Amino acid sequence: MPLRHSVAPAHRVLTAQLVSGGRFLLGAGAGSTEGDFAAVGNPLEDRMALLHDGLTTIGACGRAGRWMA
């Protein structure tokens, strides 16, 4: 999740939640490959903060009701 802008995964997760009738469970990882982070301009050391931000965004979008219509 830390390698993507957090709104794109939020859209996918909330769509899956809607289509599954609320049965979707998200599994997310912080990543561990330094080359992947370097390719997108993020330091590997920031991976946990980026994961937290992404999960927070998904939660906020879900509570706001975005993409649920």
C-alpha positions as semicolon CSV with decimal commas, in nm:
position;residue;x (nm);y (nm);z (nm)
1;M;0,000;0,000;0,000
2;P;0,276;0,258;0,068
3;L;0,372;0,262;-0,302
4;R;0,038;0,401;-0,422
5;H;-0,162;0,715;-0,363
6;S;-0,406;0,613;-0,091
7;V;-0,725;0,723;-0,269
8;A;-0,692;0,463;-0,549
9;P;-0,680;0,163;-0,311
10;A;-0,959;0,321;-0,105
11;H;-1,180;0,322;-0,413
12;R;-1,105;-0,044;-0,484
13;V;-1,156;-0,154;-0,125
14;L;-1,483;0,031;-0,081
15;T;-1,613;-0,098;-0,414
16;A;-1,527;-0,456;-0,311
17;Q;-1,698;-0,397;0,024
18;L;-2,011;-0,278;-0,154
19;V;-2,017;-0,560;-0,410
20;S;-1,954;-0,827;-0,145
21;G;-2,236;-0,705;0,075
22;G;-1,998;-0,605;0,353
23;R;-1,802;-0,933;0,362
24;F;-1,474;-0,800;0,219
25;L;-1,170;-0,818;0,448
26;L;-0,861;-0,615;0,364
27;G;-0,511;-0,747;0,413
28;A;-0,241;-0,484;0,369
29;G;0,136;-0,492;0,389
30;A;0,398;-0,224;0,440
31;G;0,643;-0,357;0,180
32;S;1,011;-0,435;0,227
33;T;1,194;-0,389;-0,103
34;E;1,409;-0,078;-0,102
35;G;1,421;-0,064;-0,483
36;D;1,044;-0,040;-0,508
37;F;1,034;0,254;-0,268
38;A;1,324;0,425;-0,446
39;A;1,139;0,392;-0,778
40;V;0,849;0,601;-0,647
41;G;1,062;0,843;-0,447
42;N;0,973;0,725;-0,096
43;P;1,234;0,619;0,157
44;L;1,193;0,265;0,290
45;E;1,205;0,404;0,645
46;D;0,870;0,580;0,587
47;R;0,682;0,260;0,497
48;M;0,494;0,221;0,826
49;A;0,381;0,584;0,828
50;L;0,271;0,552;0,464
51;L;0,079;0,233;0,543
52;H;-0,093;0,404;0,835
53;D;-0,185;0,702;0,616
54;G;-0,330;0,471;0,351
55;L;-0,540;0,276;0,598
56;T;-0,658;0,599;0,760
57;T;-0,764;0,732;0,419
58;I;-0,960;0,415;0,342
59;G;-1,140;0,443;0,676
60;A;-1,214;0,811;0,626
61;C;-1,354;0,756;0,277
62;G;-1,571;0,471;0,404
63;R;-1,711;0,678;0,690
64;A;-1,778;0,966;0,451
65;G;-1,978;0,732;0,224
66;R;-1,768;0,797;-0,084
67;W;-1,812;0,549;-0,371
68;M;-2,093;0,378;-0,187
69;A;-2,365;0,489;-0,428
